[in-house]
Each structure stands twice: as structure tokens, then as C-alpha cells.
Amino acid sequence: MNLKLLFAGSARMMLRHKTRTVFMAVGIIVGVSALVFMRAMGVGAEQAMMENINRTFSTSSINVLAGGGHMGPRAGGPVTTLKMEDFQAIEAAVPGVALWGVMQWVPKQDIRYQGITRQMSIYGYSDKPEAVWQRGIIQGEYFSAEDVDSASRVAVIGTNAAAGLFGTEDPIGKQIQVGSVPLRIVGVLEPQGIDTHGSDKDDEIHVPITTLMRRIMNVDHVFGGRVVLDNPAKVEAAAKQISALLRERHALAEGEPPDFVAITPKLVQDIVGNANRVLGRYLPAAAGVALLVAAIVIANIMLIAVKERVPEIGIRKAVGAENGQINFQFLSETVLVALTSGLMGAALGIIAAVSYGALSTTPMVVTPGAVLLGLGAAALVGIAAGVLPARQAAMLDPVAALR
């Protein structure tokens, strides 16, 4: 069997029946391009989230949040039991605590400046926020420990928030209004982008936690805090000690759900990794639907082609062509269409992913594995769709075919 002549004949057959070839190719092109595009989106999202986690969480820090749950307040769980005194107790009782800080926040508050009103979140932090929360200032200065002690009416602002309120004006020294509380801008936060919850960290305002708790919210509890250890190796043991200490301080009985959650970098990475693995399985499944439809379309078209080419099959068998040769001829035609369509789909998917990544803020990462997966799926579709028509063609009786 001359494979070169066989595939050349298959290519000529594709060109002779252009409309049929296009219908066979469309489904595979769509499926493979969607597979490459969605996989690029999934890998890009996973890398961006991991980079954000690594930037936000140091390897030696533990976040303690009120309300229980895994990554935030549990539905129906109390969120008013975590106090600043709890973190003072942690510092005193847990070995290796180098720094700690507490945090409170209020979402979507109206911020006014000279007739302009924007809704944004306000976060309150204790002193040393740059060291504890790993976010610096690109202009001006952060508020000081004295500002926290005196509940000063000062604030630092994100870059997007500053652009929305002040445009091209220098925000340093400007006064904004939160309800009846005036705040003076003393610094601009370094850009941080979107966090793991989908919030824009550049469209927010930071104030001393005492200012937020006393002057704006009128509460005595905190939303959470961060404990920074002097050695990353102590994180897991310290998290267990913190949990035991807070259960004791909050008078939680054995078996009673906690009203807090201690989040370590490993826990965050495990949760995000599991979520991305699930996403990585279901996104390609959506593209697989298009490939399944393509397989059905190709199989039906090839079955029709077998009926149209009965005389040709009869002549070939009459001059000595074996069943295997006939079988392989029809199978090679479907595989050739599938692989050619797969290459076109992979190229289209790569172009779409690169273009979308360049025109949007969504990270897109095209991997060789995704391209190979798409081509493998295309070949599998071609083989699966071609088996039945090829077998039907090979089993034709040459005498009946020539009639």
C-alpha cells in the first residue's frame, strides 16, 4: 500500500468536494480553538491567582478572620467576637510572633470630593501596615502609630480611586468626605490589581483602624488580622496554637464550630489549586461538546459519501483492492480532514488567546500541552467518526456495487 499516493488521493477528494469538507471541518475548528482558548484562560487565571497569593501572603504569615468558614465569614456565623485584645494575647502566648496587625473594613461607601461621588471600600489598619500587610506607598507616606493612637482623620488611597476622584490632580493634601467625617489624603498606595476575591485593590482607601472603628463604623470588633512569624517553619504549629487560644478566649465548647478561621499560605494555595483543577477539567469539557458534534457530523457525511462512491468502490475491489485498503482509504480521508482542521483550530485558538490577552486585563497563557491536546482530540474525532463509514465501504460486495 503506497501511503503517499493514498493521502494524496484523500487530499484530492477533499478539494473535489469543498462544501462537504467545510462542513466536516467547521466543528473541529471550533472545538479545538475553543479548547486552546479556554485552557489558556484557565492556566492564565491560575498563574495570576498564585502570583497574587504569593504577593499578598508571605510564607511566614497567618491571617485570622472573624466568622469561621474557610476563606471568610461562615453563613450565619458571628463576626463580632474577634477583638484587638485577641491579637495582643496571641503575641504574648504564641512563640515566634514578630509582628501583628488588625484590620476592619466597610464596603461600598460614598466618598465625596468637590461634587464628585464614588463608591469604594474603606479599610482600617493598625500601625506598621507596610510591614504586616506587604503593601507600600508610591507617593506621600503611610499613617503612623500616632495616627492610630489618636484616630487621626488621615487616609491613603489606591491609584484607581485617586484617578476617579482627583483626575490628574495631585491627591496629596486633598480632603475627602466619608459621611460626616473629613479625611486628608497623605499617601497613594502602590498598585496591587485584583485580589483572590475579585476585588480591585487599587480602588480602595486605607485609614487608621481606630478612625474607621470609632468615627465611621462605631464598633469595637475587628474583621481580622495578620500574625507574622520570625520563621516560616513555625507557621503550621503556630496556626494550631492560635486556634486553641482563641477557642479558649471565646469560650467555645468542644465540638462547637469556631467563630474565626486561621488561614495559612498553604491552606490558600490548596484551596485555589483545587478550584483551578476543577475549572481545568470543566472548561475543556465545554469544547469537547463541539468536538462530539463534529464527530457526529463527519460520520454522517462520510456515510453519505460511501453511498455516493459505491461504483468507485466496486471498481477498486474488482481490480484487486482488499477490504483493508478500502477501509484505510476512507479512514485516512476523515483523519486528514480532522488533522488539517485541528491545525487550523489550534492556530485560531492561539491567535484568539494572544489577542484577547493583549486587549484585556485577563491573563492568557497558551501551553504546548493545550495545543497537543487539541490536535490529539481532532485526530481521535477523525478516527472515531471514520471507523463506521470505512467499515461499511470495505464490506460492500463488488458485484452489487458495479451494478
Buried (B, 14 or more C-beta within 10 A) or exposed (E): EEEEEBBEBBBEBBEEBEEBBEBBBBBBBBBBBBBBBBBBBBBBBBEBBBEBBEEBBBEBBBBBBBBBBEBBBBEEBBBEBBBBEBBEBBEEBBEBBBBBBBBBBBEEBEBBBEEEEBEBBBBBBBBBBBEBBBBEBEBBEBBBEEBBEEBBBBBBBBBBBBBBBBEEEEBBEBEBBBEEBEBEBBBBBBEBEBBBEEEBBBBBBBBBBBBBBBBBBEEEBBBBBBBBBEEEEBBEEBBEBBBEBBBEBBEBEEEEEBBBBBBBBEBBBEBBBEBBEEBBEEBBEEBBEBBBBBBBBBBBBBBEBBEEBBEBBBEBBEEEBEBEBBBBBBBBBBBBBBBBBBBBBBBBBBBBBEEBBEEEEEBBBBBEEBBEBBBEBBBBBBBBBBBBBBBBBBEBEBEEBEE
